[in-house]
Amino acid sequence: MADTVIRALDASDAHLFDTLPDPLGARAAHARNTHRPEWKRVALRDGVVVARGAWWGGADDETPVNINWFDVAEGEEEAGAELLRTAPFQVELEINLPAGWRDDPVARAAWETRLRAARAAGYEVLVERYMYRWTADHGLPERPGRLTFAAEPDDAVFFDTLRRVHSATLDAHALRAIAEGGLDQAAREELEFFHWCPSPREWWQVAYTPDGDLAGLHIPAHNPSGPCVGFIGVVPEQRGRGYAYDLLAECTHFLVERGATFVAGATDRGNVAMAAAFAKAGYPVVRERVNLVPGSGG
């Protein structure tokens, strides 16, 4: 078998990235994403692409945020692993999958090939997620009217609220941050993401009960792909009342009132309450995603 050649691409040979089959529909999933040619890498054998990866970041990012496109030809797991292993950036890997992929033999086989390659490169599965997309044909979710919402200019208020939310979180990324650096790190990472989004800081809102008690917060946002639910969080003492739906409904209305024709969202598969809120608000699952992180040897 010929040796594997790993190489980065540039504008002159970026077309090579498109020569590998796309059984998971990644091209459609990334229709709104821009990938820089120099952040694309391929593995070639006898001049044929057998694995590819696209590292992605925002327009102003100097280094990639993640790898959000990773494909490996059947039987080429080691080439895929080498592609990841030798990359200059060791960041989180996202593998996007069609909704219901477990029941599709082709999609399931493609996923298993990519997983074997990623694990061989030292990556570990962090979490599986549902990806949602609300559009106008689903109708605006009804506002229950139980909470009042207000903009809050002080980041310290959001930092404290995020610490409270994450003190009893189910979110895998937050739990990882807590394990690494406590609640402060988890809250700080969320705030950094909110500031990274190219949407106005003035959109961030806190929510209060009729008695004036803090219920939680919601962050209507635009990421580089468009309008999205940046964050929904209910403080622990207010849980069990269905307020996640109230926050999500308000977030959706807020974005639509500012011109959004669709709204993207996501939650971990294990967060049953949030998944139920998305379903109640008319958000269908359009894709699924598995997030993997470099292991201790990655």
VOBA-1610 file (N, C-alpha, C; in pm, whole numbers, padded with zeros to 5 digits, always signed):
BEGIN
Met+00084-00120+00000Met+00000+00000+00000Met+00087+00124+00000Ala+00053+00220-00083Ala+00130+00344-00092Ala+00123+00421+00039Asp+00228+00500+00064Asp+00231+00581+00186Asp+00124+00689+00181Thr+00081+00730+00298Thr-00016+00840+00309Thr+00058+00972+00313Val+00009+01066+00236Val+00064+01201+00234Val-00039+01295+00297Ile+00002+01364+00403Ile-00086+01459+00470Ile-00042+01599+00429Arg-00138+01679+00386Arg-00100+01814+00346Arg-00214+01912+00370Ala-00173+02036+00397Ala-00270+02146+00404Ala-00297+02195+00263Leu-00411+02259+00245Leu-00449+02311+00115Leu-00431+02462+00111Asp-00440+02517-00006Asp-00445+02662-00022Asp-00544+02693-00134Ala-00554+02817-00171Ala-00656+02856-00269Ala-00638+02785-00403Ser-00514+02748-00436Ser-00489+02688-00567Ser-00532+02542-00577Asp-00537+02472-00466Asp-00574+02330-00472Asp-00689+02296-00376Ala-00765+02397-00335Ala-00876+02375-00242Ala-00979+02280-00300His-00983+02265-00433His-01080+02176-00498His-01060+02031-00455Leu-00940+01995-00412Leu-00916+01857-00369Leu-01008+01817-00255Phe-01044+01913-00172Phe-01129+01883-00056Phe-01263+01826-00099Asp-01308+01861-00219Asp-01443+01823-00264Asp-01446+01688-00337Thr-01335+01617-00340Thr-01330+01494-00419Thr-01367+01369-00341Leu-01393+01383-00210Leu-01429+01267-00129Leu-01581+01260-00118Pro-01640+01142-00123Pro-01786+01129-00105Pro-01833+01188+00027Asp-01961+01225+00033Asp-02017+01296+00147Asp-02142+01223+00199Pro-02126+01102+00256Pro-02243+01023+00295Pro-02322+01082+00411Leu-02263+01173+00488Leu-02333+01231+00603Leu-02394+01367+00571Gly-02384+01410+00447Gly-02445+01537+00408Gly-02380+01658+00472Ala-02248+01652+00492Ala-02179+01763+00557Ala-02186+01891+00474Arg-02183+01876+00342Arg-02185+01996+00258Arg-02311+02078+00282Ala-02425+02011+00288Ala-02549+02082+00314Ala-02550+02140+00455Ala-02496+02066+00551Ala-02494+02114+00690Ala-02410+02239+00705His-02307+02253+00619His-02216+02367+00630His-02240+02471+00522Ala-02359+02473+00467Ala-02389+02567+00358Ala-02368+02712+00401Arg-02387+02742+00529Arg-02372+02879+00578Arg-02235+02905+00641Asn-02150+02806+00641Asn-02017+02822+00700Asn-01913+02851+00592Thr-01815+02931+00628Thr-01702+02958+00538Thr-01578+02893+00598His-01517+02805+00522His-01394+02740+00566His-01275+02799+00490Arg-01176+02842+00561Arg-01057+02899+00497Arg-00976+02786+00432Pro-00932+02804+00309Pro-00854+02698+00243Pro-00734+02652+00324Glu-00665+02747+00389Glu-00543+02712+00463Glu-00572+02635+00591Trp-00699+02630+00634Trp-00737+02550+00750Trp-00798+02417+00709Lys-00785+02382+00582Lys-00829+02251+00534Lys-00707+02161+00516Arg-00722+02034+00554Arg-00614+01937+00538Arg-00671+01810+00476Val-00589+01743+00396Val-00632+01617+00335Val-00522+01513+00353Ala-00565+01387+00350Ala-00474+01273+00345Ala-00489+01211+00207Leu-00379+01194+00138Leu-00382+01138+00002Leu-00305+01008-00003Arg-00357+00915-00085Arg-00286+00792-00115Arg-00289+00775-00267Asp-00171+00768-00327Asp-00161+00764-00474Asp-00235+00881-00538Gly-00228+00997-00472Gly-00289+01118-00525Gly-00438+01128-00505Val-00499+01028-00439Val-00643+01027-00416Val-00671+01064-00270Val-00767+01156-00247Val-00803+01196-00111Val-00876+01082-00042Val-00823+01040+00075Val-00885+00932+00151Val-00935+00979+00287Ala-00901+01101+00324Ala-00952+01161+00448Ala-00939+01312+00434Arg-01027+01384+00501Arg-01021+01530+00494Arg-01073+01589+00624Gly-01025+01707+00657Gly-01072+01778+00774Gly-01071+01927+00747Ala-01174+01996+00794Ala-01181+02142+00783Ala-01190+02201+00923Trp-01090+02281+00957Trp-01089+02352+01083Trp-01164+02483+01061Trp-01236+02527+01163Trp-01325+02642+01144Trp-01311+02742+01256Gly-01329+02870+01222Gly-01332+02976+01322Gly-01406+03095+01267Gly-01432+03191+01353Gly-01499+03313+01311Gly-01409+03400+01224Ala-01468+03502+01167Ala-01395+03587+01073Ala-01273+03653+01136Asp-01280+03683+01266Asp-01170+03752+01333Asp-01079+03659+01413Asp-01107+03529+01411Asp-01027+03435+01488Asp-00893+03408+01421Glu-00787+03412+01500Glu-00654+03385+01446Glu-00622+03237+01445Thr-00691+03160+01526Thr-00675+03015+01528Thr-00814+02951+01525Pro-00826+02828+01479Pro-00957+02763+01469Pro-01023+02740+01604Val-01155+02744+01602Val-01235+02712+01720Val-01254+02562+01732Asn-01274+02495+01617Asn-01298+02351+01618Asn-01272+02293+01481Ile-01284+02162+01472Ile-01289+02092+01343Ile-01436+02055+01325Asn-01500+02108+01224Asn-01643+02077+01211Asn-01675+02002+01082Trp-01573+01951+01015Trp-01595+01868+00897Trp-01481+01766+00891Phe-01517+01640+00907Phe-01416+01533+00910Phe-01473+01412+00839Asp-01408+01371+00732Asp-01452+01255+00655Asp-01337+01159+00634Val-01369+01030+00635Val-01269+00925+00618Val-01327+00819+00525Ala-01254+00783+00422Ala-01299+00676+00333Ala-01296+00542+00407Glu-01385+00452+00369Glu-01392+00322+00434Glu-01257+00251+00427Gly-01213+00200+00541Gly-01086+00129+00547Gly-00965+00219+00563Glu-00987+00351+00573Glu-00876+00446+00582Glu-00871+00515+00718Glu-00909+00441+00822Glu-00912+00499+00955Glu-00776+00551+00999Glu-00669+00479+00967Glu-00536+00525+01010Glu-00497+00654+00939Ala-00536+00668+00812Ala-00508+00794+00742Ala-00585+00909+00808Gly-00710+00883+00846Gly-00787+00985+00915Gly-00726+01020+01049Ala-00680+00919+01122Ala-00617+00943+01251Ala-00490+01025+01235Glu-00411+00995+01133Glu-00288+01071+01109Glu-00318+01215+01072Leu-00424+01236+00998Leu-00467+01372+00963Leu-00492+01454+01089Leu-00564+01396+01185Leu-00592+01466+01309Leu-00469+01476+01398Arg-00395+01369+01405Arg-00281+01360+01498Arg-00172+01461+01464Thr-00152+01488+01336Thr-00042+01575+01294Thr-00086+01720+01272Ala-00211+01751+01300Ala-00261+01887+01278Ala-00195+01985+01375Pro-00169+02107+01331Pro-00108+02206+01420Pro-00201+02256+01529Phe-00330+02235+01513Phe-00428+02280+01612Phe-00501+02159+01669Gln-00491+02141+01800Gln-00562+02033+01867Gln-00684+02092+01936Val-00796+02088+01867Val-00919+02151+01915Val-01032+02050+01910Glu-01147+02091+01961Glu-01263+02004+01963Glu-01305+01962+01823Leu-01351+01839+01812Leu-01397+01784+01684Leu-01548+01765+01689Glu-01617+01820+01588Glu-01761+01800+01575Glu-01789+01711+01455Ile-01864+01605+01477Ile-01908+01521+01366Ile-02059+01537+01353Asn-02100+01598+01242Asn-02241+01624+01217Asn-02305+01505+01146Leu-02424+01470+01192Leu-02492+01350+01145Leu-02636+01382+01108Pro-02696+01308+01016Pro-02838+01331+00986Pro-02924+01294+01105Ala-03039+01359+01120Ala-03134+01320+01223Ala-03175+01175+01202Gly-03180+01097+01309Gly-03217+00957+01299Gly-03112+00869+01235Trp-02986+00910+01241Trp-02879+00839+01171Trp-02860+00695+01220Arg-02899+00666+01343Arg-02882+00530+01393Arg-02963+00427+01315Asp-03070+00471+01251Asp-03156+00380+01175Asp-03119+00374+01027Asp-03013+00444+00989Asp-02967+00447+00850Asp-02833+00372+00842Pro-02830+00252+00780Pro-02707+00173+00778Pro-02589+00246+00716Val-02612+00325+00611Val-02502+00397+00545Val-02446+00504+00639Ala-02534+00582+00699Ala-02489+00688+00789Ala-02421+00628+00913Arg-02477+00519+00964Arg-02419+00457+01084Arg-02279+00404+01054Ala-02260+00340+00938Ala-02128+00289+00902Ala-02028+00403+00884Ala-02073+00513+00821Ala-01985+00628+00801Ala-01944+00688+00936Trp-02038+00696+01030Trp-02007+00745+01164Trp-01905+00655+01233Glu-01924+00526+01224Glu-01835+00433+01293Glu-01693+00442+01238Thr-01679+00462+01107Thr-01547+00480+01049Thr-01480+00604+01104Arg-01552+00715+01112Arg-01496+00840+01163Arg-01463+00829+01311Leu-01547+00759+01385Leu-01521+00742+01528Leu-01394+00662+01551Arg-01376+00555+01476Arg-01254+00475+01492Arg-01130+00558+01461Ala-01138+00640+01357Ala-01024+00725+01322Ala-00996+00827+01432Ala-01102+00890+01482Ala-01084+00992+01585Ala-01026+00931+01713Arg-01076+00815+01751Arg-01026+00751+01872Arg-00880+00709+01855Ala-00844+00666+01736Ala-00705+00629+01710Ala-00612+00749+01720Ala-00669+00870+01699Ala-00591+00994+01710Ala-00592+01049+01852Gly-00659+00981+01944Gly-00662+01024+02083Gly-00783+01103+02124Tyr-00883+01113+02036Tyr-01004+01187+02070Tyr-01100+01099+02149Glu-01178+01164+02237Glu-01276+01095+02319Glu-01411+01163+02301Val-01518+01084+02300Val-01652+01141+02289Val-01686+01218+02416Leu-01727+01343+02399Leu-01771+01425+02510Leu-01923+01418+02526Val-01996+01437+02415Val-02142+01444+02426Val-02205+01429+02288Glu-02329+01381+02287Glu-02411+01380+02166Glu-02517+01488+02182Arg-02547+01558+02072Arg-02638+01672+02080Arg-02744+01667+01971Tyr-02859+01727+02002Tyr-02963+01752+01903Tyr-02943+01892+01846Met-02959+01906+01715Met-02950+02035+01648Met-03089+02070+01594Tyr-03136+02189+01629Tyr-03272+02231+01595Tyr-03270+02349+01498Arg-03382+02366+01428Arg-03398+02482+01341Arg-03546+02518+01334Trp-03581+02630+01396Trp-03717+02681+01389Trp-03732+02766+01263Thr-03845+02752+01193Thr-03879+02837+01080Thr-04025+02880+01096Ala-04065+02981+01020Ala-04195+03042+01039Ala-04311+02945+01018Asp-04291+02843+00934Asp-04400+02750+00910Asp-04436+02667+01033His-04350+02669+01134His-04381+02599+01260His-04462+02688+01355Gly-04475+02814+01322Gly-04551+02905+01407Gly-04471+02952+01527Leu-04493+03077+01567Leu-04425+03129+01685Leu-04477+03060+01811Pro-04390+03022+01901Pro-04436+02960+02026Pro-04512+03061+02111Glu-04613+03014+02179Glu-04693+03102+02264Glu-04610+03150+02383Arg-04621+03279+02411Arg-04555+03334+02530Arg-04646+03310+02651Pro-04602+03237+02751Pro-04687+03211+02868Pro-04718+03336+02949Gly-04630+03436+02945Gly-04654+03558+03020Gly-04628+03547+03169Arg-04555+03444+03210Arg-04530+03425+03353Arg-04408+03500+03402Leu-04318+03536+03313Leu-04193+03600+03352Leu-04185+03740+03291Thr-04107+03823+03353Thr-04074+03952+03294Thr-03926+03948+03255Phe-03893+04020+03147Phe-03759+04013+03091Phe-03699+04153+03088Ala-03568+04161+03110Ala-03502+04291+03112Ala-03359+04278+03063Ala-03315+04378+02989Ala-03174+04387+02953Ala-03095+04420+03079Glu-02971+04377+03081Glu-02886+04401+03199Glu-02745+04435+03149Pro-02700+04559+03172Pro-02570+04600+03117Pro-02449+04546+03193Asp-02469+04493+03311Asp-02357+04452+03396Asp-02324+04304+03372Asp-02207+04278+03318Asp-02165+04140+03295Asp-02157+04060+03425Ala-02133+04129+03536Ala-02121+04058+03664Ala-02252+03989+03701Val-02365+04048+03663Val-02494+03987+03691Val-02507+03856+03613Phe-02466+03858+03485Phe-02472+03737+03405Phe-02373+03633+03456Phe-02254+03678+03497Phe-02155+03585+03550Phe-02209+03513+03674Asp-02270+03588+03764Asp-02325+03526+03885Asp-02441+03432+03852Thr-02527+03474+03758Thr-02640+03389+03720Thr-02592+03261+03654Leu-02491+03271+03569Leu-02435+03152+03504Leu-02373+03057+03606Arg-02307+03110+03707Arg-02253+03025+03813Arg-02365+02949+03882Arg-02476+03017+03907Arg-02590+02952+03971Arg-02651+02846+03881Val-02668+02878+03755Val-02724+02782+03659Val-02636+02658+03652His-02505+02679+03643His-02413+02567+03625His-02383+02491+03754Ser-02431+02542+03867Ser-02411+02468+03991Ser-02491+02338+03993Ala-02589+02328+03902Ala-02668+02204+03891Ala-02695+02176+03743Thr-02589+02180+03665Thr-02605+02169+03520Thr-02600+02025+03472Leu-02663+02002+03355Leu-02652+01875+03284Leu-02564+01889+03160Asp-02524+02012+03128Asp-02450+02040+03005Asp-02308+01983+03012Ala-02273+01900+02913Ala-02144+01830+02917Ala-02026+01927+02906His-02039+02030+02823His-01929+02126+02810His-01909+02202+02941Ala-02018+02241+03005Ala-02007+02311+03133Ala-01947+02219+03240Leu-01989+02093+03242Leu-01934+01999+03340Leu-01784+01979+03319Arg-01741+01978+03194Arg-01598+01965+03165Arg-01523+02088+03216Ala-01580+02208+03193Ala-01517+02330+03241Ala-01511+02332+03393Ile-01618+02286+03458Ile-01620+02282+03605Ile-01512+02188+03657Ala-01498+02074+03591Ala-01395+01977+03634Ala-01255+02036+03619Glu-01236+02122+03519Glu-01104+02180+03495Glu-01076+02301+03584Gly-01179+02386+03606Gly-01152+02511+03676Gly-01265+02564+03761Gly-01363+02480+03793Gly-01471+02522+03880Gly-01579+02603+03809Leu-01676+02648+03887Leu-01789+02723+03833Leu-01746+02852+03766Asp-01641+02916+03816Asp-01594+03039+03754Asp-01552+03016+03610Gln-01481+02907+03585Gln-01438+02879+03448Gln-01558+02853+03358Ala-01656+02777+03407Ala-01774+02747+03327Ala-01848+02876+03291Ala-01867+02964+03388Ala-01936+03091+03362Ala-01855+03179+03269Arg-01726+03183+03290Arg-01639+03266+03207Arg-01640+03220+03061Glu-01637+03088+03038Glu-01641+03036+02902Glu-01772+03074+02832Glu-01882+03069+02904Glu-02010+03109+02845Glu-02007+03257+02806Leu-01959+03342+02897Leu-01952+03485+02867Leu-01862+03513+02748Glu-01751+03443+02740Glu-01661+03461+02627Glu-01729+03425+02496Phe-01811+03319+02497Phe-01885+03282+02376Phe-01987+03390+02340Phe-02060+03440+02439Phe-02160+03543+02411Phe-02095+03667+02348His-01979+03707+02402His-01909+03823+02347His-01852+03794+02209Trp-01816+03669+02185Trp-01761+03629+02054Trp-01866+03639+01944Cys-01991+03612+01978Cys-02098+03618+01878Cys-02112+03760+01823Pro-02131+03774+01692Pro-02140+03908+01632Pro-02278+03970+01644Ser-02342+03955+01758Ser-02474+04014+01783Ser-02461+04112+01899Pro-02554+04207+01911Pro-02540+04313+02011Pro-02541+04262+02155Arg-02453+04318+02234Arg-02449+04287+02378Arg-02583+04324+02444Glu-02650+04425+02391Glu-02775+04473+02450Glu-02887+04370+02442Trp-02869+04266+02363Trp-02974+04164+02349Trp-02984+04071+02470Trp-02881+04060+02548Trp-02881+03965+02660Trp-02989+04005+02760Gln-03063+03906+02811Gln-03172+03937+02902Gln-03175+03842+03022Val-03213+03898+03136Val-03242+03819+03255Val-03394+03814+03271Ala-03442+03715+03345Ala-03587+03695+03361Ala-03621+03686+03509Tyr-03738+03743+03543Tyr-03782+03746+03682Tyr-03923+03691+03695Thr-03951+03631+03811Thr-04085+03582+03843Thr-04174+03701+03882Pro-04306+03679+03891Pro-04395+03788+03936Pro-04359+03844+04074Asp-04291+03763+04156Asp-04249+03809+04288Asp-04117+03885+04286Gly-04060+03898+04166Gly-03934+03971+04154Gly-03810+03887+04177Asp-03826+03756+04185Asp-03711+03668+04203Asp-03649+03634+04068Leu-03519+03620+04068Leu-03449+03583+03945Leu-03489+03442+03903Ala-03532+03425+03777Ala-03568+03293+03725Ala-03458+03236+03639Gly-03387+03321+03565Gly-03282+03272+03476Gly-03245+03377+03374Leu-03196+03332+03260Leu-03153+03422+03155Leu-03170+03355+03019His-03178+03438+02915His-03174+03388+02779His-03090+03482+02696Ile-03017+03424+02600Ile-02927+03502+02516Ile-02968+03483+02370Pro-03048+03576+02315Pro-03073+03573+02171Pro-02943+03616+02101Ala-02904+03545+01998Ala-02773+03574+01939Ala-02773+03549+01789His-02669+03597+01727His-02632+03558+01592His-02493+03498+01603Asn-02474+03375+01557Asn-02340+03323+01538Asn-02304+03346+01391Pro-02185+03308+01345Pro-02151+03336+01206Pro-02244+03272+01103Ser-02325+03175+01145Ser-02418+03110+01052Ser-02557+03170+01054Gly-02584+03261+01150Gly-02716+03322+01154Gly-02775+03326+01293Pro-02904+03359+01304Pro-02969+03374+01435Pro-02978+03241+01508Cys-02958+03247+01639Cys-02958+03123+01718Cys-02995+03152+01862Val-03036+03047+01929Val-03056+03051+02074Val-02919+03035+02137Gly-02862+03145+02184Gly-02727+03138+02239Gly-02719+03063+02370Phe-02820+03083+02454Phe-02819+03017+02586Phe-02956+03030+02650Ile-02998+02924+02716Ile-03117+02924+02800Ile-03075+02866+02934Gly-03102+02938+03043Gly-03063+02888+03173Gly-03162+02926+03281Val-03200+02829+03363Val-03290+02851+03477Val-03210+02825+03604Val-03218+02917+03700Val-03144+02895+03826Val-03207+02777+03899Pro-03127+02703+03977Pro-03175+02577+04036Pro-03303+02588+04118Glu-03317+02695+04195Glu-03433+02705+04284Glu-03563+02732+04209Gln-03554+02763+04079Gln-03675+02788+04000Gln-03707+02674+03904Arg-03634+02566+03912Arg-03657+02455+03820Arg-03781+02375+03861Gly-03833+02299+03764Gly-03953+02222+03787Gly-04081+02296+03755Arg-04070+02419+03706Arg-04187+02500+03673Arg-04203+02519+03521Gly-04114+02461+03443Gly-04124+02473+03298Gly-04074+02606+03243Tyr-03993+02677+03320Tyr-03948+02809+03277Tyr-03853+02804+03156Ala-03790+02690+03132Ala-03703+02680+03014Ala-03782+02709+02887Tyr-03907+02661+02882Tyr-03992+02691+02767Tyr-04021+02840+02758Asp-04054+02904+02870Asp-04082+03049+02871Asp-03964+03127+02814Leu-03845+03091+02859Leu-03724+03159+02812Leu-03701+03136+02663Leu-03722+03012+02619Leu-03703+02980+02478Leu-03805+03051+02390Ala-03930+03057+02434Ala-04033+03126+02358Ala-03998+03274+02345Glu-03954+03335+02454Glu-03918+03477+02449Glu-03798+03500+02357Cys-03700+03411+02366Cys-03581+03422+02282Cys-03618+03415+02134Thr-03710+03324+02101Thr-03753+03309+01962Thr-03825+03434+01913His-03921+03484+01992His-03992+03606+01956His-03894+03723+01940Phe-03800+03734+02031Phe-03703+03843+02029Phe-03628+03845+01896Leu-03581+03729+01851Leu-03504+03723+01727Leu-03592+03749+01605Val-03713+03692+01605Val-03803+03713+01492Val-03841+03861+01481Glu-03863+03926+01594Glu-03896+04069+01592Glu-03782+04154+01536Arg-03663+04098+01530Arg-03548+04167+01475Arg-03506+04110+01340Gly-03601+04045+01274Gly-03581+04006+01136Gly-03543+03863+01107Ala-03528+03779+01210Ala-03488+03640+01186Ala-03599+03564+01114Thr-03562+03490+01009Thr-03655+03403+00939Thr-03636+03257+00979Phe-03530+03230+01052Phe-03507+03098+01111Phe-03428+03121+01239Val-03433+03023+01329Val-03356+03029+01453Val-03299+02890+01480Ala-03169+02881+01496Ala-03104+02754+01525Ala-03091+02737+01676Gly-03085+02613+01719Gly-03067+02583+01860Gly-03004+02446+01877Ala-02963+02416+01999Ala-02901+02286+02026Ala-02911+02254+02173Thr-02913+02125+02204Thr-02903+02082+02343Thr-02847+01941+02348Asp-02789+01905+02461Asp-02737+01769+02479Asp-02852+01669+02478Arg-02828+01551+02423Arg-02931+01447+02420Arg-02978+01412+02561Gly-02891+01422+02659Gly-02927+01386+02795Gly-03009+01490+02868Asn-03022+01610+02810Asn-03099+01716+02876Asn-03244+01703+02832Val-03315+01612+02894Val-03452+01578+02853Val-03545+01698+02866Ala-03531+01775+02972Ala-03620+01889+02994Ala-03603+01995+02885Met-03479+02023+02846Met-03456+02123+02743Met-03501+02072+02607Ala-03479+01943+02581Ala-03528+01885+02456Ala-03680+01895+02447Ala-03747+01874+02559Ala-03893+01886+02561Ala-03936+02030+02536Ala-03862+02126+02588Ala-03894+02267+02564Ala-03880+02302+02417Phe-03773+02254+02353Phe-03756+02278+02210Phe-03872+02218+02131Ala-03912+02096+02164Ala-04022+02032+02094Ala-04152+02111+02112Lys-04180+02154+02233Lys-04302+02230+02263Lys-04303+02363+02188Ala-04185+02423+02169Ala-04175+02553+02103Ala-04173+02542+01951Gly-04184+02420+01898Gly-04191+02404+01753Gly-04057+02397+01683Tyr-03956+02352+01755Tyr-03822+02336+01698Tyr-03800+02190+01661Pro-03797+02154+01534Pro-03769+02015+01498Pro-03618+01985+01502Val-03585+01860+01529Val-03445+01816+01519Val-03412+01801+01371Val-03313+01878+01324Val-03276+01872+01182Val-03146+01794+01160Arg-03063+01790+01262Arg-02941+01711+01254Arg-02903+01669+01397Glu-02805+01581+01405Glu-02747+01547+01534Glu-02597+01572+01525Arg-02532+01579+01639Arg-02389+01609+01641Arg-02323+01534+01755Val-02204+01485+01729Val-02123+01427+01835Val-02000+01514+01851Asn-01976+01561+01974Asn-01859+01642+02005Asn-01753+01554+02070Leu-01634+01560+02015Leu-01521+01485+02069Leu-01409+01581+02108Val-01334+01546+02208Val-01226+01632+02256Val-01096+01554+02256Pro-00982+01625+02236Pro-00853+01557+02244Pro-00833+01497+02382Gly-00785+01375+02386Gly-00758+01312+02514Gly-00631+01364+02576Ser-00591+01306+02688Ser-00472+01353+02759Ser-00347+01340+02675Gly-00351+01246+02580Gly-00235+01231+02492Gly-00252+01303+02361Gly-00371+01374+02343Gly-00400+01441+02218Gly-00332+01574+02206
//
